Amino acid sequence: MDLPVKSYIRNPLFKAVSSAAAELGMNAYVIGGYVRDSLLGHDCKDIDIMCVGDGISLAENVARRVGYKGEIAVHRNFGTAAFRFQDLDVEFVGARKESYRSHSRNPEVQAGTLQDDLNRRDFTINAMAIALHPGEYGKFVDAFKGLDDLEKGILRTPLNPDITFSDDPLRMMRAIRFAAKFDFRIETEAFEAIKRNAARIDIVAKERIADELNKMVLSDNCSLAFKLLFRSGLLQHIFPEMVALHGVENMEGKGHKDNFYHTLQVLENVAAVSDNLWLRWAAIFHDIAKPPTKRFDPEHGWTFHGHEELGARWVPRLFKKLGLPQHQPMKYVQKLVRLHLRPIALVKETISDSAIRRLIFEAGDDLEDLLELCKADITSKNEDKVKKYLSNYEKLKKKIAEIEEKDRIRNFQPPVSGEDIMHIFQMQPCFEVGVIKNAIKDAILDGEIENNRGMALEVMLRKGAELGFEPKMPVE
């Protein structure tokens, strides 16, 4: 593997670091992910500069040399400073050594040597550095044979993996993320250490875990990441509800599919067509409530009636538990989980326009994503069944397009509002206003009337009379 030394010699940022290091009398290195990704031929926009000395002073000196006019983000407690240079995020830190306490992943930090700093790195592939100071400019530093591991596709810790993972349990999540991202193998000794230390993940803030999970979900090998989380025992601590999907139960010679691996197949299918993070999470959540809804019927076999509704009700709680956002992304996933069976139920020759109108209305702008999830959910090993479902699925998409073009139902607002109803009947806000409004909406969705104000007003008057209300104001 060729070392990217020439690119460092040409890079004006690294030349500025070299000059600043000379002026301050310190050694400086580009280290970690930027070196790793350069060796792999990957683009990397984050640069870590480590110096044996004061990282903040080096950052200020370099910023002046490259003409940076903005504010440098300084964290004196951690001895770090950062600024943005062109399209790069550059962080400076002094070499350090760390010691940990058992109840926290926040280390006690002391100034250290280059070797001290390399010792504290999570993996050998992240413990490579290239010198930037004069006299050794371009020298490749690889104390733990990270280049060999990079070429072999192995993830290995620089020091004892039990200590590495126990000190900072988030490194276990990073091991799995890197394995999925680069399609690398976690060294056996390191993976066994993850198993032994899995319970330590409980001390990590859920927001940090969520950040790692999101990166895994967005990776090309997202299903591999979850298989490794499961095999390592980490998933049992982070997301036991997903673990509960695992396994097959047989009764009277009838078994159901393993819903854990089915979920991962659906996730793979979605990932093949979309990089939408929350659509991928919807794939993970779509069958999450199958375990508590599982029943055996001697005539029909295994059923999971109502799992879509229960799963949707679980989404807010599980999002909060996992440290995922509680606003729009959660509501989007909740909607898709609730509706994910609806398209499948509609793939029949006898499908009614009314049912399609309701699906279009309820899915709104998320209809296309719902249909992608529905298609991804077709994972039967019976090829004839899959072929039939896919054929009917295409018919459904065509019918949806036809009805949407004709009726313009998506995200429609009934042509008579709640304010109209209260004004015409001279009534205060009450339950009956909602009843009348729903009657108008249902009449439109069921195709009883067209989506226009005149017909809607007729329904309003008729439903109002049923409830004992007479119009007090002119109906226009």
Wavefront OBJ file of the C-alpha trace (Angstrom):
o trace
v 0.000 0.000 0.000
v 1.522 3.339 -1.064
v 1.941 5.989 1.587
v 0.342 9.345 0.682
v 3.429 11.345 1.676
v 3.515 13.527 -1.447
v 0.018 14.846 -0.763
v 1.150 16.024 2.671
v 4.159 17.814 1.227
v 1.919 19.728 -1.194
v -0.912 20.489 1.252
v -0.697 24.153 2.386
v -2.311 23.318 5.732
v 0.387 20.784 6.581
v 3.128 23.155 5.454
v 1.655 25.750 7.827
v 1.636 23.168 10.651
v 5.273 22.396 9.921
v 6.289 26.058 10.093
v 4.260 26.650 13.262
v 5.748 23.560 14.926
v 9.242 24.814 14.116
v 8.508 28.248 15.590
v 7.021 26.725 18.767
v 9.727 24.064 19.071
v 7.396 21.083 19.092
v 6.818 17.901 17.120
v 3.498 17.632 15.280
v 1.717 14.818 13.443
v -1.384 14.210 11.381
v -2.903 11.151 12.995
v -5.845 8.767 13.055
v -8.734 8.677 10.627
v -7.270 11.037 8.018
v -4.175 8.857 7.641
v -6.259 5.688 7.568
v -8.705 6.998 4.970
v -5.916 8.419 2.804
v -4.284 4.985 2.724
v -7.610 3.411 1.775
v -8.151 5.981 -0.952
v -11.206 7.414 0.795
v -12.104 11.086 1.016
v -11.885 12.475 4.546
v -12.916 15.966 5.658
v -11.788 15.665 9.304
v -8.122 16.178 10.171
v -6.631 15.503 13.603
v -3.329 17.212 14.326
v -1.518 15.947 17.426
v 1.512 17.691 18.871
v 3.843 16.981 21.747
v 3.062 20.217 23.523
v 0.260 22.756 23.672
v -2.312 21.970 20.973
v -4.165 25.254 21.469
v -1.032 27.325 20.837
v -0.309 25.310 17.703
v -3.877 25.832 16.448
v -3.667 29.602 16.954
v -0.318 29.788 15.179
v -1.506 27.684 12.218
v -4.766 29.655 11.910
v -2.767 32.879 11.614
v -0.494 31.376 8.949
v -3.382 30.156 6.733
v -5.245 33.453 7.070
v -8.133 32.107 9.110
v -10.288 35.035 10.275
v -13.012 33.234 12.214
v -13.241 32.225 15.848
v -11.233 29.187 16.931
v -13.277 26.719 19.021
v -11.158 26.213 22.131
v -11.798 23.661 24.903
v -9.145 24.358 27.511
v -10.322 21.580 29.840
v -9.484 19.050 27.121
v -6.572 20.967 25.610
v -8.163 21.021 22.151
v -8.825 23.675 19.528
v -10.528 23.471 16.138
v -11.343 25.561 13.096
v -12.507 25.043 9.526
v -9.964 25.417 6.730
v -11.462 25.450 3.230
v -13.692 22.319 3.295
v -11.811 20.613 6.134
v -12.586 20.430 9.862
v -9.221 20.594 11.622
v -8.729 19.762 15.309
v -5.525 20.215 17.305
v -4.669 18.417 20.532
v -1.604 17.866 22.628
v -0.277 14.322 23.061
v -1.736 12.810 26.191
v -1.996 9.735 28.319
v -5.217 8.701 29.993
v -6.384 6.807 33.069
v -9.955 5.673 33.645
v -12.258 4.991 36.580
v -14.612 2.013 36.438
v -17.845 4.031 36.646
v -17.070 6.510 33.864
v -15.771 6.610 30.290
v -14.388 10.119 30.889
v -10.629 9.759 31.435
v -8.253 11.645 33.659
v -5.861 13.239 31.186
v -2.194 14.166 31.505
v 0.298 15.510 29.002
v 2.152 12.660 27.339
v 4.543 11.563 24.642
v 3.827 10.431 21.092
v 3.887 6.814 22.294
v 1.480 7.618 25.145
v -0.933 9.087 22.626
v -0.677 6.123 20.269
v -1.243 3.736 23.194
v -4.635 5.302 23.966
v -5.985 4.898 20.397
v -8.885 2.526 19.866
v -7.530 0.446 16.954
v -4.188 -0.074 15.268
v -5.574 1.303 11.985
v -6.268 4.562 13.844
v -2.852 4.643 15.548
v -0.828 5.553 12.468
v 0.676 9.017 12.087
v 2.772 11.074 9.688
v 5.219 13.618 11.054
v 4.750 17.242 9.996
v 7.609 18.956 11.858
v 10.863 19.885 10.080
v 13.557 17.242 10.070
v 11.071 14.356 9.979
v 8.429 15.807 7.651
v 6.591 12.953 5.925
v 7.956 10.217 8.216
v 5.398 7.431 8.679
v 4.880 6.302 12.289
v 3.301 2.871 12.775
v 4.095 1.535 16.243
v 1.438 -1.217 16.180
v 1.612 -2.451 12.563
v -1.635 -0.732 11.659
v -0.665 -0.697 7.996
v -0.494 -4.525 7.997
v -3.928 -4.682 9.646
v -5.307 -2.207 7.120
v -4.060 -4.350 4.227
v -5.441 -7.543 5.800
v -8.775 -5.947 6.780
v -8.405 -6.643 10.503
v -9.582 -4.552 13.474
v -7.228 -4.962 16.417
v -6.583 -2.872 19.533
v -3.075 -1.466 20.184
v -3.043 -2.770 23.761
v -4.997 -5.376 25.767
v -8.548 -5.282 24.302
v -10.159 -5.892 27.700
v -8.536 -2.728 29.014
v -9.250 -0.783 25.814
v -12.960 -1.645 25.836
v -13.492 -1.486 29.586
v -11.844 1.947 29.762
v -14.041 3.385 27.008
v -16.955 1.048 26.207
v -18.023 3.165 23.219
v -14.995 1.706 21.443
v -16.910 -1.577 21.214
v -19.573 0.174 19.162
v -16.879 1.793 17.036
v -15.310 -1.623 16.376
v -18.577 -2.871 14.963
v -19.178 0.323 12.990
v -15.731 0.116 11.398
v -16.233 -3.586 10.646
v -19.441 -2.737 8.795
v -18.085 0.408 7.137
v -14.876 -1.143 5.796
v -16.047 -4.789 5.662
v -13.214 -5.658 8.072
v -12.970 -8.604 10.446
v -12.715 -7.929 14.179
v -9.783 -9.929 15.510
v -10.988 -12.951 17.523
v -9.307 -11.829 20.749
v -10.838 -8.361 20.391
v -14.319 -9.731 19.621
v -14.177 -12.050 22.647
v -13.218 -9.012 24.743
v -16.298 -7.184 23.453
v -18.430 -10.122 24.588
v -16.817 -10.069 28.040
v -17.245 -6.311 28.416
v -20.641 -5.861 26.736
v -22.338 -4.861 29.997
v -19.961 -1.890 30.266
v -21.921 -0.198 27.467
v -24.523 0.669 30.109
v -22.324 3.535 31.412
v -22.270 5.277 28.017
v -24.698 8.144 27.381
v -27.547 7.037 25.125
v -26.937 9.994 22.799
v -23.397 8.733 22.080
v -24.760 5.258 21.415
v -27.445 6.712 19.135
v -24.773 8.527 17.131
v -22.917 5.244 16.555
v -26.135 3.395 15.732
v -27.125 6.013 13.155
v -23.749 5.691 11.459
v -24.198 1.910 11.373
v -27.722 2.209 9.985
v -26.411 4.469 7.212
v -23.508 2.171 6.306
v -23.540 -0.047 3.240
v -23.295 -3.126 5.485
v -25.981 -2.048 7.952
v -27.355 -5.575 8.441
v -23.849 -6.873 9.214
v -23.528 -4.234 11.929
v -26.674 -5.506 13.658
v -25.579 -9.135 13.339
v -22.311 -8.227 15.073
v -24.147 -6.231 17.739
v -26.308 -9.304 18.362
v -23.448 -11.843 18.396
v -21.350 -9.656 20.698
v -24.112 -9.231 23.271
v -24.187 -5.441 22.883
v -27.630 -5.409 21.287
v -29.065 -7.184 24.329
v -28.080 -4.157 26.419
v -28.860 -1.448 23.870
v -32.018 -2.693 22.158
v -33.418 -5.867 23.798
v -36.751 -5.397 21.992
v -34.963 -6.134 18.717
v -33.236 -9.172 20.229
v -36.687 -10.506 21.195
v -37.437 -10.902 17.473
v -34.799 -13.632 17.249
v -35.728 -17.295 17.144
v -38.267 -19.667 15.640
v -41.008 -21.480 17.520
v -42.687 -24.616 16.185
v -46.069 -26.063 17.135
v -47.880 -28.922 15.460
v -45.278 -28.935 12.742
v -45.784 -25.253 11.926
v -43.094 -22.654 12.444
v -42.837 -18.923 11.799
v -39.874 -17.171 10.226
v -37.097 -15.731 12.361
v -38.270 -12.151 12.600
v -34.827 -10.852 13.596
v -33.217 -11.991 10.364
v -36.346 -11.038 8.425
v -35.997 -7.510 9.813
v -32.372 -7.383 8.715
v -33.369 -8.536 5.228
v -35.974 -5.776 5.038
v -33.313 -3.307 6.205
v -30.967 -4.542 3.460
v -33.730 -4.199 0.870
v -34.483 -0.635 1.925
v -30.780 0.269 2.055
v -30.392 -0.944 -1.533
v -32.791 1.745 -2.780
v -32.585 4.565 -0.222
v -30.061 6.303 2.032
v -32.897 7.868 4.070
v -31.827 7.251 7.687
v -35.376 7.265 9.043
v -36.767 4.977 6.341
v -34.047 2.515 7.350
v -35.083 2.906 10.998
v -38.691 2.248 9.947
v -37.474 -1.039 8.447
v -35.852 -1.902 11.794
v -39.006 -1.029 13.733
v -41.680 -2.365 11.367
v -42.122 -5.734 13.120
v -40.810 -4.742 16.549
v -44.061 -5.683 18.343
v -44.391 -9.178 16.853
v -43.149 -11.041 19.965
v -45.955 -9.874 22.318
v -48.630 -10.296 19.617
v -47.580 -13.812 18.580
v -50.359 -16.405 18.806
v -50.767 -19.950 17.493
v -53.967 -20.983 15.766
v -54.217 -24.698 14.844
v -56.046 -23.819 11.646
v -54.063 -20.804 10.441
v -50.718 -21.298 12.181
v -48.825 -18.388 13.721
v -50.398 -14.931 13.743
v -49.213 -11.497 14.851
v -52.491 -9.596 14.767
v -52.188 -5.930 15.700
v -48.392 -5.838 15.764
v -48.361 -2.792 13.476
v -50.559 -0.763 15.846
v -48.729 -1.872 18.995
v -45.393 -1.248 17.286
v -46.454 2.284 16.383
v -47.414 2.912 20.015
v -43.989 1.647 21.100
v -42.032 3.942 18.765
v -42.002 7.110 20.976
v -40.839 5.153 24.040
v -38.154 3.257 22.122
v -36.907 6.395 20.367
v -36.501 8.041 23.770
v -34.789 4.960 25.196
v -32.342 4.829 22.271
v -31.598 8.555 22.379
v -33.215 9.177 18.990
v -35.071 12.460 18.275
v -38.607 12.822 19.599
v -39.950 15.208 16.949
v -40.578 14.727 13.232
v -38.313 11.689 12.565
v -40.088 9.772 15.336
v -43.526 10.663 13.947
v -42.419 9.635 10.446
v -41.225 6.210 11.663
v -44.363 5.810 13.772
v -46.569 6.486 10.742
v -44.731 3.992 8.535
v -44.817 1.297 11.214
v -48.573 1.815 11.675
v -49.288 1.693 7.931
v -46.741 -0.868 6.734
v -49.296 -3.675 6.296
v -51.839 -1.551 4.477
v -50.327 -1.736 0.967
v -49.836 -5.498 1.277
v -53.488 -5.856 2.272
v -54.484 -3.869 -0.814
v -52.617 -5.919 -3.424
v -55.752 -7.684 -4.608
v -57.737 -7.547 -7.835
v -60.829 -6.443 -5.899
v -59.173 -3.401 -4.365
v -61.594 -0.499 -3.847
v -60.941 3.109 -4.801
v -62.061 4.115 -1.315
v -59.348 2.028 0.354
v -56.708 3.539 -1.906
v -57.952 7.080 -1.236
v -57.635 6.463 2.512
v -54.120 5.097 2.104
v -53.078 8.114 0.030
v -54.636 10.498 2.557
v -53.115 8.850 5.642
v -49.633 8.381 4.144
v -49.525 11.893 2.667
v -46.064 12.955 1.522
v -44.601 9.714 2.906
v -46.571 7.495 0.497
v -43.578 6.674 -1.733
v -41.462 5.751 1.293
v -44.278 3.574 2.623
v -44.466 1.749 -0.691
v -40.696 1.183 -0.644
v -40.979 -0.285 2.862
v -43.874 -2.451 1.722
v -41.873 -3.772 -1.237
v -38.829 -4.396 0.979
v -41.048 -6.411 3.327
v -41.647 -9.063 0.635
v -39.008 -11.602 1.721
v -40.697 -14.992 1.320
v -38.512 -17.931 0.247
v -41.414 -19.020 -1.983
v -40.433 -17.561 -5.362
v -43.938 -17.915 -6.805
v -45.404 -16.006 -3.867
v -42.805 -13.244 -4.206
v -43.438 -12.973 -7.936
v -47.183 -12.711 -7.356
v -46.810 -10.067 -4.629
v -44.428 -7.985 -6.726
v -46.804 -8.146 -9.695
v -49.737 -7.032 -7.557
v -47.553 -4.378 -5.946
v -46.893 -2.829 -9.361
v -50.640 -2.897 -10.104
v -51.270 -1.129 -6.799
v -48.716 1.598 -7.606
v -50.391 2.149 -10.972
v -53.848 2.368 -9.401
v -52.589 4.787 -6.730
v -51.176 7.051 -9.461
v -54.480 6.968 -11.354
v -56.623 7.819 -8.317
v -54.232 10.490 -7.091
v -54.284 12.170 -10.500
v -58.076 12.049 -10.620
v -59.014 12.920 -7.036
v -55.984 14.859 -5.687
v -56.445 13.310 -2.262
v -52.917 13.487 -0.876
v -52.719 15.958 2.039
v -56.081 17.399 1.088
v -57.925 19.638 3.519
v -61.737 19.234 3.557
v -63.291 22.214 1.710
v -65.381 22.999 4.808
v -63.327 23.792 7.900
v -64.138 23.528 11.583
v -64.402 27.329 11.677
v -66.972 27.202 8.838
v -69.050 24.662 10.777
v -69.008 26.704 13.985
v -69.875 29.913 12.112
v -72.793 28.449 10.130
v -74.325 26.642 13.119
v -73.262 29.383 15.578
v -71.760 26.774 17.926
v -68.758 26.772 20.253
v -65.851 24.319 19.834
v -67.177 20.893 20.804
v -67.070 17.175 19.995
v -69.855 17.519 17.413
v -67.745 19.865 15.269
v -65.250 17.020 14.822
v -68.039 14.555 14.027
v -69.373 16.785 11.242
v -65.882 17.447 9.899
v -65.087 13.711 9.842
v -68.362 13.001 8.045
v -67.280 15.357 5.244
v -63.792 13.797 5.080
v -65.219 10.248 4.991
v -67.716 11.159 2.263
v -64.871 12.439 0.079
v -62.544 9.504 0.791
v -65.340 6.982 0.199
v -66.118 8.586 -3.149
v -69.669 9.567 -2.136
v -69.007 13.195 -3.089
v -66.347 15.043 -5.027
v -63.755 17.125 -3.244
v -65.570 20.448 -3.643
v -67.181 22.951 -1.268
v -70.753 22.734 -2.543
v -71.069 18.975 -2.012
v -69.201 19.223 1.307
v -71.673 21.824 2.578
v -74.560 19.470 1.756
v -72.967 16.729 3.856
v -72.361 19.255 6.641
v -76.051 20.266 6.731
v -77.230 16.658 6.615
v -74.908 15.535 9.423
v -75.683 18.649 11.459
v -79.424 17.899 11.227
v -78.786 14.324 12.433
v -77.066 15.789 15.490
v -79.879 18.284 16.110
v -78.246 21.446 14.734
v -79.872 23.924 12.353
v -77.913 26.536 10.373
v -78.061 30.004 11.934
v -76.071 31.785 9.230
v -76.351 31.759 5.423
v -74.753 28.764 3.729
v -72.632 29.853 0.757
l 1 2 3 4 5 6 7 8 9 10 11 12 13 14 15 16 17 18 19 20 21 22 23 24 25 26 27 28 29 30 31 32 33 34 35 36 37 38 39 40 41 42 43 44 45 46 47 48 49 50 51 52 53 54 55 56 57 58 59 60 61 62 63 64 65 66 67 68 69 70 71 72 73 74 75 76 77 78 79 80 81 82 83 84 85 86 87 88 89 90 91 92 93 94 95 96 97 98 99 100 101 102 103 104 105 106 107 108 109 110 111 112 113 114 115 116 117 118 119 120 121 122 123 124 125 126 127 128 129 130 131 132 133 134 135 136 137 138 139 140 141 142 143 144 145 146 147 148 149 150 151 152 153 154 155 156 157 158 159 160 161 162 163 164 165 166 167 168 169 170 171 172 173 174 175 176 177 178 179 180 181 182 183 184 185 186 187 188 189 190 191 192 193 194 195 196 197 198 199 200 201 202 203 204 205 206 207 208 209 210 211 212 213 214 215 216 217 218 219 220 221 222 223 224 225 226 227 228 229 230 231 232 233 234 235 236 237 238 239 240 241 242 243 244 245 246 247 248 249 250 251 252 253 254 255 256 257 258 259 260 261 262 263 264 265 266 267 268 269 270 271 272 273 274 275 276 277 278 279 280 281 282 283 284 285 286 287 288 289 290 291 292 293 294 295 296 297 298 299 300 301 302 303 304 305 306 307 308 309 310 311 312 313 314 315 316 317 318 319 320 321 322 323 324 325 326 327 328 329 330 331 332 333 334 335 336 337 338 339 340 341 342 343 344 345 346 347 348 349 350 351 352 353 354 355 356 357 358 359 360 361 362 363 364 365 366 367 368 369 370 371 372 373 374 375 376 377 378 379 380 381 382 383 384 385 386 387 388 389 390 391 392 393 394 395 396 397 398 399 400 401 402 403 404 405 406 407 408 409 410 411 412 413 414 415 416 417 418 419 420 421 422 423 424 425 426 427 428 429 430 431 432 433 434 435 436 437 438 439 440 441 442 443 444 445 446 447 448 449 450 451 452 453 454 455 456 457 458 459 460 461 462 463 464 465 466 467 468 469 470 471 472 473 474 475 476
